[in-house]
Amino acid sequence: MASTMPVKIGIIGGSGLDDPDILEGRTERYVDTPYGKPSDALILGKIKNVECVLLARHGRQHTIMPSNVNYQANMWALRDEGCTHILATTACGSLREEIQPGDIVIIDQFIDRTTKRAQTFYDGQPSSPPGVCHIPMAEPFCNRTREILVEVARSLSIKCHMRGTMLSIEGPRFSSHAESLMFRQWGADVINMTTVPEVVLAKEAGLCYASIAMATDYDCWKEHEEVVCVDNVLKTMKENANKASSILLTAIPQISQMDWVQTIKTLKSIAQSSVMLPKH
């Protein structure tokens, strides 16, 4: 086997961060999976000569609420398309004074408060792979990919926090004041509605997954601060979406020049060895 493998980057666009214009030579492909249809067409193209696949998490018209995103189909489709990496973008609320609206957080941990979502491909359906998968989650994100994103953000002078714990809530409502204060006590740094189960399924699929989280507000814990509302979130997203794009445009060529053979081999072998097959 050659020492390098072709890299293909899946980009999952979150709220306000799903602009297809960053891709050159775009084509669209509507696909199906054993779990149903992904959120929208896969948009295939290149960023600085690197093959990329863009998928709008909530659909291009933003019609799919967080609980109804077909995370299984999205991740299956990106893996089937040959992606080796997933760079996810997400809007989030800040639970820390020092993470200001407009800041980027390259998250390294999560706390899961979702309740309704399929978190595995091995769900016992006839069309799904056999067995039960107990995937390890001690390190949910790909640290090599995260390090590149952190370095790139710094080189572009974008204010970036090099780690953080994301708390994923079911949504679509925002938190109560009491919840927001509790999440801070738990040690969460930022809050959103989509990191789980996306990161879990990426790990099952053996993909290098990293997330660029952009703080848009202070949730509702902070006194004398406007309570989070959709208008302000969208306004901050608009002002800052170019930060995520510029990180992607710079990081993707760097990722493609590195050797990922061992990293991906390790991820695939962890995924495979986590499956308990039925006894015969």
N, C-alpha and C positions, 0 to 999 in steps of 0.2 A: 504494500500500500504506500502511495506517495505520502510525503510528510505533511502536505497541506491538503485540505479538503475545501471544495467550493462552499463559500458561505452564502446563505440567502437569508435576508432579514425580513421577518414579519413585523409590521408596525401596526399596533392596535391603537386607533385614534379615539381618545375619550372626548368628553364634552368640550367643544370649541377647539379640539386639537386633531381634527381629522381632515385637514386640507390636502386633497389629492395633488395640488399643484407642485408639491415638492418632488414628485416623480416625473422622470423624463420618459417619453415613448410609452405612454400609458395604454394598456388594454384592460378590458373588464372581463371577468369570468364568473358566471353564476354556477355554483357547485352545490351538490347534495352530499350528505354524510349519513352514516348509520344513526345519527342523533337528530336528523332533520337538517334544515337549512341554516347556514350562518346568518348573522345580522344583516348582511348585505352582500353585494358582489365583491369578489376579491379584485383589487385593482393592482395589476402587475406593471412593473416599470423598473427604472434604474435610478439610483442616486449615485452620481459620480462613478458610473460604470459598475456599481454593485447591484445585483438583482435584489429587488425588494417586492414585498406584497403588503398592500395597505388594506386594512379592514376597519370600517367605522363600527365601533362597539355597539352604539345605540341605533345603527342604521344611519344613512346619510341625511335623512330628514329629522333625525333625533326623535324617533317615534317609539323606541323600545325602552321601557323603564328598567332600572337596574335588575330587579328580581326576574324579569322576563327575558333578559339577554340569554341566548342559547350558548352558554360558555363552552359546553361540550362540543357543539358543532363548530364553533369558531376555532377552537384549538385544534380539533381534528383536521379541519380544512387547511389550516396553515401548515400543519405538519405534513399532510398529504401533498401540499404544493411544494414540499421540499425545504421548508424553512429550517434553519439550524438555530436561529436566534429569534426571540420575540422582544421587541422594545415597545413597552406599553406606555401610553401617556394617560394621566388621570388628573382631573381637578380634585382638590381636597380642601378641607377646612383645617386650620391650624389650632392645635391644643396647647401651643407653647408661645410665650411672649416673643422669644427670639426668632421664631419662624414667622416672618411677616408676609402679608399678602403680596404676591409677585415672586416670592422666593421659590426655588426649586429644592425638592428633597429627593435624594436617591435612596429610597427606603430599603432597609435590610431585614425587617421583621414585620409580622402582622399579628393582630388579635382578631379573631373571627366572631362577629356577633350576628352573622346571617343565620337564617333558619329554614329557608325554603329551597335551597339550591342543590342541584346534583354536583357533587364534588369529585366524582370519579368516572372514568370510562367503563370500569368493570362493575356495571350496575345490574348484572343478572338478566339483561334483556337478550333474546335470541340473537339479535344482530350485533351485540357487543362482544368484545373479547372475553373468553372464559376466565373464571377465577375471581379472587378478591384481592385488591391491591392495598397494602398497608404502606403507603409511601412515606418515607421519613421527611419531616418538615423542619428539622432543627435549623437548617439554613435554606430558607425558601427561595432566595434569589441567587442568580449567578454572580459571584463576587468579582470574577475577572471582567465581566461586562460592566458591572457597577463601577469598578475602578476607572474604566475608560470614560464613562459618562461624567464622573466627578472631575477627572482631569480636564476633559473637554470644556465643561462648564466653567472651570477656573480659568482656562486659557482664553475663554471668551468674556471674562470678567462678569459672568452671571452669578449672582449670589446663590450659593448652593450649599445645602447641608448634606454632609457625606454619608449620613445614616439617619434612620428614623423608623419608628414603629407605626405602621398604618393600622388603624382600627376600621374594619369594614362592617358597616351596619346594613340591615336589610333595605331600609328606605321604602318608598321614595321620600318619606318625610324626613326633615332634619331632626336633630336631637332636641330633647327637652333640656332645660337648664341643669336639672339634677343629673341627667345622663352625662352631659358634657363635663360637669365637675367630676363625676365618677371616673370617666374615661381618662381624665388627667391623672387621677390618683392611681389608676392602673399602670401608668407609665407610657400610655400612648402619646405620640407626638402629633399625628395628623389623622384625619378621619375622612373616609370616602364610602362608596357603596359598591365598588366593583373589583377590588384587588382579590378578594376571595369570591369564587373559587378559581379565578383565572390562573393565578400563580400555582395553585395545586395541580390543575390539569396540565399546565406546561411542564411541571416536574414529572408527572406520569408519562407525558409524551417524550421525555428525554431532551427537552429544549432548554437552551440558555435564555432565561427570562430575567429581564430587569425592567424597572418601572421608573419613569420620570414623573414625579408627583409635583403638581404646581399648586401652592397654597393660594386660595382666592379670598379667604375671609378668616375670622377668628371663631367660627362656629357660633356658640352663644354663651360661652363661659365667661367672657371678658367684660367686666363692667365698664361703663362709659364708652362702649364700642357699639357700632350699629350691629344689630342681630342679623345673622346670615339671611339673605333673601336672593331669589333667582336673579333679579335685575343686577345686583352688585356683583354676583358671581360672574355673570356673562360679561359685564363691563371689564372686570379684572382679566378674564380669559382673553378678551379681544386685545387688551393692551399688552398681554404677555405671551400670546400664542407663538409669536415669532421667536421667543426664547427657546421653547421646546424644539421648534423647527431648526433653529441654528445649531442646537446641540446634536440633533439627528444628522444634519448635513455634514457636520464635522466628524462625528463619532463613527458613522457607518463605514467610510473608507478606511479608518483606522482599524476597525474590527475585522474588515475583510483582509487586511494585510497580516493578521496574526495567525498563528497555527493553533487550530481548535481541535485537532484530532483527539488528543488525550482527554480534554475536557468533555467532549461530546461522548466519547467512548465510556467514560466514567458515569456520566448522567444516564446513558442508555442502560448500562449494566445495573445501576441502582434501581432504575425503573423495572427492569426485568426481574431482578431478584426480590422485588417487593411483592410480586404476585404469588399468591397461594393458589395453585391449581386444584380443581376438584379431584377427589380420590376416585380411582377406577377400580 
